[in-house]
Amino acid sequence: MKTDLGGLMLVRRIRLSHFRGVAAGTVRLDGNALLVGTNSVGKSTICEALDLVLGPERMFRRPVIDEYDFYGAQYQPQEGSSPEVRIDVVLTDLTAEAERRFRSHLRRWSAEQDDFAEPDAPTLEEDGDRTEWCLPVVFLGRFNPQEDDFEGATFFAHPELVPDDLTEESTDLGGGLKPFTREDKRLCRFLYLRPNRTGSRALSFQRGSLLDTIVRLESESAGHLWETALRDLADVVIAGDETGFFKVRTELRGRVEKFLSLTDDPGAVDIRVSELTREHLREVLRLFLATQPGAHGVPFNRLSTGSLNLLVFALLTYIAELQGDQSVIFAMEEPEIALPPHAQRRLVDFVVSKMGQVIITSHSPYVIEKFDPGRVVVLARDHTGTLTSTPVVLPEGFKLKKYREHHRQFAEAVLARAVLVVEGATEVALFQAAADVLDADPAVDYLHPDLAGVSLFDAGGDHAVPLFAPVFAAMGKPVFGIHDQPTKPLDLALKPKSDQFTAYKEIPYRGIETLLVAETPIVVQRRFAAAVVNRSDYPGGAPLLPEATENEVRAHVRHLLQAKKGSYDGYAVLLINECRNAAELPPSVSDFLQRIDAHLRAASTSEAEPTVGPES
């Protein structure tokens, strides 16, 4: 049921063309969304694009766009055509007020097709929830050689002007489309926060800032706050009769009158606290805070980064109340900056509960874990500048409960370039330690998983490893799996899942301890046995004798490994740490790590052509 109250609308689709690092791309959203991907993939570009289309104050910037907002910085006209930035946004879930105001610019949207419906498609009332009205809007930007400047504006994308033989085609920006004005944008209630770049500006009183938004919203009910402030400042006396400035003012008047004809008003020469214009007041007005310990108020920009972000959080609660709960389209970049994990979670919980639609970019697992997989959108961009978006869809039979049981690991894996699935915490620590050895060996050309962007994932058992192959493969990530030989054969139903691994290996040993004893050189095992004997957690028993045979060494080491199982405090990692180079590592472990490295390097080589255009 539609309501006249509030202003809830949802961004459903964003299409970009020739904008920043994106030659072309489409991002589809379904309510709240967490945008994730590698650095410079286009997350900030999506938020900036939405700000150009929906931000009421964005057009005040001069220039609206510049050279580096064009893909590959290609903005000069060539062969009679001008490169044009184009950003199309489709808004759905329109309120009754929006349908009335924009009725001549609406189109039918098909949820089933996730695209525009045919003009004669049935309405909501006629055919359930097949179609609804949507509002398509578009930002267009280009370089104007005649003015030697950039121009950009937002328009209603429908209806388009269709010139005929008797109609001269318009050369104006928009080609006859009707402008989507600042007042129109305000009905969308879009709010964009960039704490990592404009934290100071967001808390100033400049146009489009959080405080400016609050002042504007309060002015709608409390009157003209800026005019009241200017009148109050005009009444402030700096150079009064009892002040030290009185003589300065008097002397100035006497000397000025020798050259300029002044009025008889006693205030013909005066000293004031401001130029008494709205714009100057925006520049000089500051919010002061006194935080504990201490009681002296300081300008907000003198606070720590973490305090600033918490202040942003407080202002968001204010705006949410003024706008009305569930009425704001809210985009926010990296809320985790300078905030501890508990504050990150609290911030996300708040915006999700109070805003109508939340679009967040993040690299924090504490933020990511607050979103169910269906709300996570993975962005990717190839060397041609084509941007794609993929929602995280759990494969059939993979329960949401299992996702939530591993939510912290999933959060890290979502951010990774590739995933290595192993069977337990011991294996995670062991493979990490083996990668350290490979990375430190100058004779081996190897890129550490931390640098290659590989996340190690604990599946919780050998039979569970294949379950995660289709999960990460569906995200478009290379996914690798390795586990030891299970005590009973894997279920046949797991075979199709394991086939989705980029590379998969079943080690021919039953247990990691068996592998280590069988494949680690005896010299390493002897060093290990001698090193752990003096540890406080040594499990007891007679130390290994120097004259012990190879079989006795292996039996002794097996006893130690089985007695001290575990992840980072287990002895398996200590054994790997005794390896001085790649040649001393167990081949099953070393070879698989290098196989992963080779695959990722080959993939990087195939995409070696750099993506042109900046990402900001």
N, C-alpha and C positions, 0 to 999 in steps of 0.2 A: 504494500500500500504506500503510495507516494504521499509526501508531506510537504507543506509549504514552509515548515520550520527548518532551520539549519541550512546547509549548503553542500550536502554530501554528493560528490561525484567521484568516480574512480577512473584512473588511467588504465586503459585496457591494452592499448598497443602503441608502440613508439617506432617510427621508421625514420632512419637517418640517411641522408645522401650528401656526400662531399663535406662532411662536418668533422673537423679535427682529424683524428687518426682513422676515421671510418669513411671508406669510400661508399659503402652501402651496408645497411643492416637493419634487422627488425628484432625488437624485444617485446615479448608478450607477457602481460602480467594478469594475475587473477587475484585481486585483493592485495593484502600485505605481501611484500617481497623483500628478500635479502639478496642483493646482487653480489656475487663473488666471482673471483677470477684472479689471474696473475696480475702483477703490477703492469700498468699501462695498457690493459686490455680494453678499457673503455667504460669502466664503472662511473668515473667522474664525468665522462662525456655524456652519459645518459642523464645524469642529474643536471648538468649545465644545459642540455637540450631542453629538458622539462622547464627549466627556469626561463629560457628564451621564449618558450611557447606560452607558459602559464603565469610566470612571475609578473605581478602588477608593476613593480618598480624597475624591472630589468631594462626597459627601454630608456631609462634616464641616463644610462651609461653612454659616454661618448668616447670613441665610436661604439655602436652596439656590438659589432664584431670587428675583428681586424684580420691581418694577413694570415695569422696562424690558426684562425678558426676555419680556414679552408683546407681541405684535404691536400696534403703535400704543399701547402702554402700557394696553391695555384688559384689565383684570383683574377689575373689579368685577362681581358677578353681575347679570344683567339678565333680567327676565321669567322668573324661575324657573330659569335655567340659568347655569352659571359658565363663563366663558372658560377654556379648558384648553390648556396647552402640551402638545404630543404629539410625541415623536420616536421613530420606529420604525427599528430597525436589524436587518438580516439578516446573520448570520454563516454563512459556508460553510467548506469544507475542514476540517471538524471532525476532531480527533484521536480515537483510540479512547477515550481517557479522557473526553473531552467527550461523546462519544456515550453512554457508560455513565452519566455523571453527570446528563446532561440528557435522557435518553431519552424521558421522558414529555412533554417540551416541544418535541420536534423535529417539523419538517414536511419534506415533500419539496420540493426545489427543482429546477426545470427550467432547465438552462443554455440550452436551445433557446428557451424562452419568456422567459427572464430574469425569471421570476416563480415563485410557488408552483405546484407541480404538483398534479394531482388526487390524492386519497388513495390510489387504487389504481394509481398510475403505477408502471412497472417500476423496479426498483432498479438500481444500478450493475452488479451482478453479472448481472442478468437482461437488460439491454439497453444494453450498452456504457456510454457516459457521458451518458446521457439525463438522469438525475436523481441527486440526492444528498441526504443529510440536511442540513438547515440549522437554525440556531437563531434564531428571531425574538424580539427583546427590545424593550421599549418604556419610555421615560421619560414620566411624566405629572406635570404640575405645575399648581397652581391656588392661588387665594386662598381662605382659610378665614375667612369673616366671623365665625364664632363665636369662633375663637381670635385674630382680628385679626392673622393672620400667613399667610405663604406656606408651602405644603407641596409636596413633590415626592419621588418615589421611582421606582426602576426595577423592572420586572416582566417575568416571562416573558409573551410576547404570546400564547402558545398552551399549553393550550387556553383559549378564552375561556369565561367563565361565561354560560350561556344560561338566564336565568330563565324559569320557566313560571308558570302561573296560581297555583301553590301556593308559589312561592318569592318572598319579598319582595326586591325589587331593592335591592342594596347601595348605600348613599350614600357609603361609604368610598372614598378615593382608590384607583383600580385596579379598583373594582367586582368584587372577588373574585379578581383575578389573583394568582398566587403571586409574592412578592417575589424579585427577582434580587439576591442578597445580595452583600456585599463579597467574601466568599470565592469566590462564583461569578465575580465580575468578575475576580478575580486569575488565574483560569484563562485568561482572554482575553489577559492580559499587554499591556494597553494603556498606552502612555506618551505623554504630551502635553507638548510643550515650547513655551513662548511666550517666546522670548528678547527680543522687542521690548517685553514688558510686565513680565514677572516674572523677569528674569534674576537679580536678587538673591535672590528667593525660591527659584528653582530650585536655587541653590547654598547655601541655608541648610539647616538640619536640620528645618525645619517639615514637617508631614505632607504627603505627596504630592510633596515635592521630590526632585530627583535623588539627593542625599545620603541622604535618608530612605529612598528605594528601595534604595540600596546597603546601608545599615545593616540594613534588614529582610531583604534577600536573604542577607547574610552571617550574620545571626542564625539563619537556618534551618539552617546547618551549624556555625557557631562558637559557638552558645549565645546567651544574652541579653545583648547588648552594652550596652543601656541600663542594666540592673541592675548590670552590672560597673562601668560608668562612675560610677554613683551611689555605689557602695560605695567606689570609689577616691577620690572627692571627699570623702566623709565622713571619710576618714582624713587629709585634708590639714589641718594645724594652722596656723592663722593667728595666734592669740593665745597662742602657747607662751611658756614661761618666759624664753626668750632674745629675745623680740621686743618691739618698742615698743608692741604692742597689749596686752601683758600687763597693764600698769598701767590701761589703759582698761577692760579687762574686769573687773579687780579693783574699780576705783572704781564701775563700773556695778553690780556685784553688791551692794556695800555699800549703795548708795542704793536699789536696787530692793527689797532685803530689808526696808526700813523700811515698805514698802507692800504687798508680795506675799510669800506664803510659798513659798520655793523649796526644792527638794530639797537633800540634802547632797552630791549629786554635784558634783565640782569643775567640771564642764562645764554646770552649771545655767544659767549665762550664758556664751554662746560667740559667736564671730564666725566665720562660714563663708562659703565662696566662692559658695554657691548655696542656693536654697530646697530643693534636693535632691528635686525632683519631676521626672518625665519631661518634663512640659510646659515647666517653666521651663528645663530643660536644653536643650530644643529651641530656646528663644528666645535663649539666651545663647551657645550653642556656635558657634564660628566656625572656618572653615578659613583657615589662614594660609599665605601663599606669599611666597617671596623670589625675585624675577625679576631677571635681569641688565639693565643694570648695577646693582650693589649687592648686598648680602647680608642686608639687614634685612627680616625677614618682616613682612608687613602683612596685615590682614584682606582676604579676597577682594573685598569690596565697594569697596575702595580702588583696585582695579586698573582699567585702562582698559576701555572697552566691548569693544574687539577682543580683549583678553586674557581677559575674562570669557567671551566666546563660544568662544574656543579651549579654555578650561577646561571649558566645557560639552561640547565635542567629546571631551575626554579622559574625562570621566565617562561619556559614552555608550558608549565602548569598554569601560569597566568593566562597565556594566549588561548590554551585549550578551553578554559572557563569562559573567556570573552567570546570566542568563536562558537562555543557550544560543543559539547562532547560529540565525538564521531562525525565531525564536520570538516576536518582539515585533510588535504592531501599533503603529506609531510615527507620531504626528502632530506636525508641526513647522511653525511659522509663520516665514516670512521668514528663512531661515538666512543671508541675505546681509548682515544688519545688522552694520556695523562690521567686516566681514571682507573682505580683498582677494580678487580673483577666484580666485587659485590655492587659497586656503583654502576658498572656497565650493565649488569643484569637488571638492576632497578630502573635504569633509564629506559632500557628496551621494554620492560614490562609496562612502564608508564605510557610511552608513546603508542604502543600497540593497543592499550586499553582505552586511551583517550582520543586518538586521532582516527579519522575516517579511513584513510589508507596510508600505510607507512612503507616507504621505499628507502632502504638502508644499504650502504656499502660498508663492508667490514673485512678485517683480517683477523679478528679476534675469535677464538673458539668459545669464549664466554658469551659473545653476542650470537654466534651461529647456533649454539646449542639451544637458544630460546625459540628457534624457528623449526617447525615441523618440515620434513623434506619437501613437501609439496609447495612450500613457500620460498624455497631456495632456488634461485635462478643462476645457473652457471654461464658466464659469458666467455666467449672465445673469439679471437680475431686472427685471421691468417695474413700471410704476407701481401695479399692483394688488397687488404683493408676491408675485407668482408667480415662483418660482425654477426655472430650467431648467439642465440640464447637457448639454453636447455634447462627445463625444470628438473629437479631431482625426483625421479619416479622410482619407487621401490618396485622390484620385479614381482610378478605373481608368486604368491606363496611366501614372500618375505614379509614378516609381520612388523608393524610399526613398533611393537613392544621391543623387538630385537634392536631396532634402530635406536630407540631411546636408552636401552641398556648400554649401548656403545656410543652415546651421544657425544662425549668429549672426543673420542677417537674420530668419529665421523666429522666433527667440526674441523679437525685438523686435516683430515683427508680431503674434504671438500675444497680446501684452499691449496692442496698440493697439485703439482704437475702430474705426478704418477703415484701409484700406491703399491707397496709390497705387503702382501698378506702372509703372515706367519701364524703358527698355531698357538703360541703362548707368550707370556711376558718374558720368559727366559730367552726365547728366540729373538724377541725384539731387541733386548739388551745385547745379545750375542752378535747379531748382524750389525748393530750399530758399532760395536767394538771392532769387528772385523773390517768395517768400512774405514774406521780410523786408521787401522794398520795399512790398508791399501793406499789411503790418501797420503800417509806419511812416507811411503816408499818412493824414493825418487826414480827408481827403475821402472815404475808402473805409471802409465798415463791413465789416471783414474780421477773422476769427479765425484766427490763425496755426496751422498744422498741429500744432505742438508743444503748443499749448493745446487744440486740438480733438481731440487724440489720434490724429492721422493718421501712420502710419508709411510712409516712402518706401522702396520695395523695388526693388533692382537685379536685373532679370531676366536680364541678360547678353546681350541682343540683341533686335532687334525681333520676330523670329519666336518668341522665348521668352515675350514679354509675355502673350499669351492663355493660355499653359499654367497660369498661376497664378490665373486668375480662379476656376475651380471649387474650388481649394484653399482660398482665403480665404472664398469664398461658403459653403462647407460649414461653416465655423466660425461662420456667422451674422453675418459682418462686411460692411459696405458695402465694395466693392472697385472701384477705379477704375483704368483702364488708358489709357496714351497712348504713342505711339511715332511715329517719322517713317515716311515711305513706304519700304517695303523695296525692295531692288534687284530682287527677284523676288516675285511675288504670294504671299501667305500660302497655306499648304496649306488645302484645303477642310475638312479635319478640324478645323482650329482655329476655324472659324466657330461651332460650338455652344459652344465654350469661351468665346470672346469675348462671346457673348450673355449670359454670366453676370456680366459686369461691370455694376455699378450705372450707370456712365457710361464710355463708351469713345470714344477719338478717334484716328484715324490722321491725323497732320499731313501736308499735301500738299507736303512737302519731303523730299528725300533727304539727310538729314544735319542735325544740329542747327546746324552752322555756316551752312548755307544758310538755315535758318529765321531765325537771328539777323541775318544780313546783310539779308535781305528785309524783316523786320518791325520791327527796332529803328530808331527815328528817326535820321536822319543826324546831328542835333546830339549825340546820345548817342555815336554811333560816332566823331565827331570828338573828343569829350572822352576817350573810351577810348584812341584812337590817341595823343593827346598825353600821357596819363597813363602809358602803359606804355613809352614810348620810353626812359625813364631807369631802367628796372628792370634788375637784374643778369642776369635770364634773358631779356632781349629777344633775339629770334631773329636780329637783324641786318637789314641793308638800310636804304635811305634812309628817313628819317622822312617822315610825311605833310606835304605842304606846305599852308599855310593856304588857298591859292587852289585847292586840288584840287576837281574836280567831284564830284558825287554818285557817279557811276559809279567814279571813281578812289578815292573813300573806301571804297566797298563792296568793291572789289577789294583794296585795302590791308588792310582789316579781315579779309576772308576769308583772306588770306595769313597774317595773325597768328594767327587762330583755328585754322587747320589746322596751322600750325607748332608751336603750343603747346596740343595737346589734353591732356585729363586731367580729373580730378575737381576737387578743391579747389585744386590748384595750376595748373589750366588757365586759359586766357585767357577762356573762355566765361563763367565766373563773374565775372571782372573786368569784362567788358562789362555784365553785369546790375547789378553794383554801381555802375556809373556812372548808372543810372536813378534819378532823383530823386523820382519819384512813379509812381503806377500808370499814368498816361497814357503814360509813356515805356517801359513794358514791352512786349515782343512780345505782341500780342493772343492768339496761339495759346496761349501759356503763361499769361498773366494770366486770360483768359476761363475756361480749364479749372480753374484753381485756385479762381476765384470760383464756378464751377459746383459744385465739390466742397463748398465752404463753404455754399452755398445749400441743397444737399441735406441736409447734416448739421444745419443749423439747423432745417430743416423737420421732420426726424426728431425733434429735441429738442423742438420745439413740440408735436408729437403726443403726446409722453410728458411733457408739462410738469407734470402732476399729480404732486406729490412722493410718494415712497414713505414711508409712515409706519413708525415703529419704528426703533430704533437698530441700528446695525451695529457690533459691537465684536469 
